[in-house]
Amino acid sequence: MEEAPTIPSASREVAVARALLLGVVVTMLASTSLSIGFEMLSYIAFAALAEPRRLLIRALSSRIVIALLPFAIVVVVGIFHGAASWPNALSALAGWRRMLLLPLAAAVFDDGASKRLACKVFLAICLLGVLASFATMWGPYKIFNTERGIPFHNYAVQGLSFSLAAVVCVAALVRPEAFAGDRLLGDRRVMVLALVLLVADVVLILPGRSTYLAMVVMMVAVVVFLVRGSWRTKALAGAGVLICVVVMLGSSAHVRDRLEEVLSDMQTVDQSAEATSTQFRIVFWRNAVRMIHDHPILGVGTGGFFDGYLGYVQGVPGWKGDGTGDPHNQFLKILGEQGLLGFAAFLFLIGGALACPAPMPFRQLAAAALIGWCSTSLFNSHFSTFVEGRLVFFWLGAMLATQTSARTS
């Protein structure tokens, strides 16, 4: 009788580390507590298991981890100055631990098979989510949330996740050879159906205006990056996708109403007795710019945005006098807390990630996601927000892991 092949202990250890990190990604879409649990287990696995620990040490010299390092250092240094109390500064620093997902993912998602696994698991959970979304929108059931059609953490998380999953479908359709043999990603019929469902959910159900921007930007980016041919061909393909997605969004009365609300809110911000989310943002941005002007180099310190902001709204009546720890603009938040030094480090991370070499089409999937996150971060803090930040740091690490962090035989 032939014996079953023995799986090396190193491979089993890497499989455990991958499973735990994928557990973080899957659970964070719906449950903060479960996600933190998987995160803690991931730390323990990398500390206790020899092979993941060795791979993590190797990953520290990879280009994507090096690109992250200056920003991580600035965030840590930022707790030693500024307006925040020690508890607030340390709490903010603990929140930025999401950056650790990047080197952890870069350590163990180091080959094509593991990258396809990450794409497949993420797409599969999003497909379950889209089915639950339609069922809860027009059916009698609710899942994890009081709002119909939103089975994920909230509509922003759902919108960004579905947009990223749609981009994975596009990549599988444009570059099928990269996913050949995969029962999910390699089946063009399934990919077309999945793409239709994901886009339909964004167009028909989700109210997040930043989601519409993310969908447009990421879809255009991934097509331009992956379509074969000259830059003229790529530009034409991107323009075609842009027109198609904009037409789909514009054909939805639901989407048009949400966009018209923005225009109305912008015109009446100084006259409104009660603020909308758009009007709050506009006032936050105005005051954040004043704060940045007064603290341009180092900012007000990690976790100091709330305390620093209060000085600019003291005595202001009504809702315009409300404080905030988040201006709903990632770039203004970094400029406010870490100053120009931190902003330069953040731009170094973005540029390093976009220039980082990685296999086709995973480099392009990382670049499309990063461009999408940067675009929506003009209106939200999607790198420092709990769920969205975790997702993008994991995604960049997993998609951009290179041979520098690869296992050796």
N, C-alpha and C positions, 0 to 999 in steps of 0.2 A: 504494500500500500504506500502510495507516494505521500510524503510529508508535505504539509503546507509550508510555504516559504516563510522564513523568519524575518520580521520587520526589525531593522536595527533600532536600538534604544534611542539613538540620536534622532532618527526620523520620527519616532513616537513622541519624543519631547517637543520637536518642532510642531508636530500636528496638534499637540495639546495647546501650545502657545497660540497657534493660528485659530484654533477653535474658540479660545477665550477672547481673543480680540474680535473675532466675528460675533461672539456673544455680546460684546460691548456695543457693536454697531446695530445689531438686530434689536436688542432690548431698549436702547436709548430712544428709538423711534416712538416708544409707547410708555416706558416706565423708567423714571429717573433712578429709583431705588435699585431695581434689577441691574441697570447699567453700571451703577457705582459698584455693585457687588462683583460683576464680571471684571470691572477695571481693577479692583483690589486683587482679585485672583490672578489677573494678568501680571501684576507687579510681583506677586509671590512666585509665579511660574518662572519669570525671567531671572529672579534672584536665586531660586532653588535648583533649577534645571541647568545642567552644564552646557548643553548645546545651544539653547536660546540665549543664555548669558554670553557665550562666545560670539554668537552671531550679532548680538547687540553691540558688543565692543567693536566688532568689525564695521558695523553700520555707522558708528560715530565718525568714521572717516569718509562716508559717502557724501556726494555733492549736495544732496537735498538736506541732509542733517547739518552740514556745514552752513548752508544757507539760512537755516533756522537759528543757529547758535547766537549770532549777534543780537537778534531780537529777544531771545530768551534771557540773555545776560542783562539787557537794558531793563526788562520787566523785573528781574530780581533786584537789580541795583535801585530801581524806583521805589522800593519799600523803605529805603533809608532816608528819604527826604520827602517833603511835601506836606499836604494838609491832612492826610489820613491818620487816624489813630492807629496804634500797632495792631489791634484786633481787626480793623477794617483793611489795613494794608496786607496783613497775612491772609485774610479771607480772600482778598482779590488775587493774591499770589497763588493760593490753593486753587482758585477757579481757573487760572491759566495752566494748570497741570494738564489740560487737554492737549497741550503741545507735545507731551510725552508720547502720545499715540503715534506721532510721526516716526520717531526713531524705532519704536517697538514694531510698527508695521513694516518699516524698511528692513528690519532685521530678518523677518521670517516670510514675507511675501516677495521672495527674491528670484523667482523664476516665472516663466510663462504660465505654467500650470497653476501656481498659487494665485497669480493675478487673475486668471480666468475664474478661479474659485471665488475670489472676493467679488468679482463682477456678478457671478451667477447667484451667489447667496443674497447680495444686495438687491438684484433684480427680482429674485423670487419673493423676497419679503415685501417688496413694493407691489408686485402683482397681487399678492394676498391682500395688501392694503387697499389697492384700487377696487378689488371685488367687494371688500368690506365697505368701502366708501359708497359705492353705488347701492349696495344692499341697505345701508343705514340711512342713505339719503331718501330713498323712495320706499323703504320697507318699515316695519314696525320696531326694529331693533336699534340699539345704540351700543357702541363698544368703546370703553375707556374714556368716553367724552360725552358731555351733555349736548354737544353740537352735532347735528346730523351731517353725515358725509365726511366726518373727520375722525377716523379711527386712530390716527397717529397723535403725537403729543399735542400739536396744534396745527392750524392751517399753514403757518409759515414752514414748519418742519415738513409737513406733507408735501407742500408745493415744491420746495427745493429738492426733496428726495425723489419725487416723481419726475422732476425735470432732469435730474442726474440719471435716473433709471432710463428715461427716454433717450438720453444721449448714448447710453450703453447699447440700446437697441439699434440706434442709427449706426454706431460703430460696427456692430455685428453684421448689419446689412451692407455697409459700404466696403468693409474688409472681411468678408466671410472666411478667407483662408486663415485668419488669426484664431478663429473659433471652430475650425473644421473638426468634426467628430464629437463635439459637445452636444448632448441631447437637447439642451435648452438653447444655448447661445448659437449653436450651429444650425438650428431649424429656422429657415427664413419665414415660414408661415407663422410660427409662434412669435417671432420677433416683430413681424408686421402687426399682428393682432395686439401684442403687448404695447407697441408704440401707439396704436390707435386708442387703446383704453387709457393709457397714461395721459396723452394729450387731451382726450375728451374730459377726463376728470378735472384737469386744470382749467379748461375752457368753460365747462358747464357747472362746476361745483365750487371750486376754491375761490375765496374772496380776496386773497392776497395779491395786491398789485405788484409787489416785488417778485412774486412768482411768475407773473406774465413776462417781466423783464428777464428773469433767469431763464425761462424757457426759450425766449427768442435768442438771447445772447449765446447760450450753450449750444443750441441746435445749429446756429449759423457757424459758430466756431469749429465744432467738431466736423462739420461737412467740409469747410474750407481746409482744415488740416488734413483730412483723410482722403478726399477725392483725388484720384490720380490725374496727372496732366500739368499743364503750365499754370502759372499764377492767374492768367486770364480765365482759364477753365475753372479754377478754384473760385475766383471772384464771381463768375457767372452762377456757379452752383450755389454759392453762399447767398447771392442776391435772390435766386429762385426760392431757396428755403426761407429767407427772410420774408419775401412776399407771401408765401403760403402760410406761414405761421401768423403773420400779422393779419391776413385775411380771415383766418380761422378765429383768432381772438376778436377781431372787429365784427365778425358776424354774430357774436354772442351779445345779446342785450345785457346779460349779467356783467360781462366785462366792460361794456361801454358805460354802464351806469357807474361802475367803480372808478373808472378813469375820469368821468365827468365830475364826480364828487371831488376828486383831487383839484381840478381846475377851479371849482367853486370855492373850495376851502382856501386855496391860495389867494384868491381875490378878496376874501372876507376875513382874513386872519386878524386884522387890527380892529374889526368891528364886532367880533363874536363875543357874546357874554359867556358862552360855554364852548369849550374847544373840542375839535375832532382830533384824531390821531395825526393827521397831516398838519394841522395848525400847531399842535404841541411841538412837532418836529421843527417847524419853522422857527418858533421862539427858542427852542433848545439850541438850534444852530446859530442863531444870532448871538446868544449869550456865550456859547462855546467859543466863537471866534474872538469875542472880547477877552475871554479867559486865556486863550492861546496867545493873544497879542501881549498880555501882561506876563506870561510865563513861557517864552518861546523856545528856550534851549532844552531844559530838563522837564518842563511841564510841572504839574502839581503832585506828581508821584503816583505810583501804582496804587489803585484803590482810592485815590484822593479826589476823583471827579465830583462826587456829591458835595463834599465839604468845600471844595474850591468854587463850585458853581453857586452855592448859597450866597456868597458875597455879592453876586451880580443880580440877585433878585430880591434882596432884602428891601422891604417896604413897598414892593410892587404889588398893587391890588389884584385880586382875582386870580384866575388860573395862570396868568403869566408870571405870577410870583411863586409858583410851585417849584420845588427842587427836583433834581434828577441825578442819578448816577450814570446815566447812559443817554447821550444826545441822539441816539438812533442814527448814527453815522460812524462807522468804524474808524474812518480816517481822522475825523474830528476827535473821537475818543482817544485815539493813540496820541495825536498831537497835544490834546489836553493833559493827559496823564504822563506821557513819556517825552513830550516835546519834539523838537526837530530831530534830536538824536535818535529817539525811538522810531520816529516816522521814517528816517533814513534806513534804519535797521529793518523795518517792516517792508520797505520797498526793495531792500536787498534780498529778503526772503522771496518776495513775489518774482523779482527778476531771476533769482537763482533757480526757482522752481520752473519757470518758463523755459530756461536755458538748459535744464538738467537732461542729460541723455537717458533714454530708457527705450525698451522695445516698442515697436509699432504694434497695436494702436494705443498702448497703455499710456505712453507719454502724451498723446493727443487727448486722451480721456482726462488726464490730470490737468492739462492746460485748459481744456474747455471748462472743467469744474472751477478752476481757480479764477478764470475770467468771469464766470457767472457769479461766483461769490463776491468778487471785487465790485461788480456792477450793482448787486443788491445791497452791498455794504455802504453804498451812498445813502441809503435810507434806513439801514439797520446795522447793528453790530454783529454781523454773522460770523466773525472769527472768534469773538469773545463770548458770544451767547452759548449756553451750555450745549445744546444738541447740535446746532448747525456747526459750531466750532469743532466739536468732536468729529463730526462726519468729515469735514474738509481736511483736518490734520491726518486722520486715518487714511483718507483717500490719497492724499499726496504721498504719504509714506509708502503705501501699498503699490501704487501705480508707478512710482519713480524709483523704487529700489533697483539698484544696478548690481553689476558683478563685483563691485567693491565690497558689497555686503553679502555676496553669495556664499553658499556653503562650499567647502572643499572636500574632495573625496579622501 
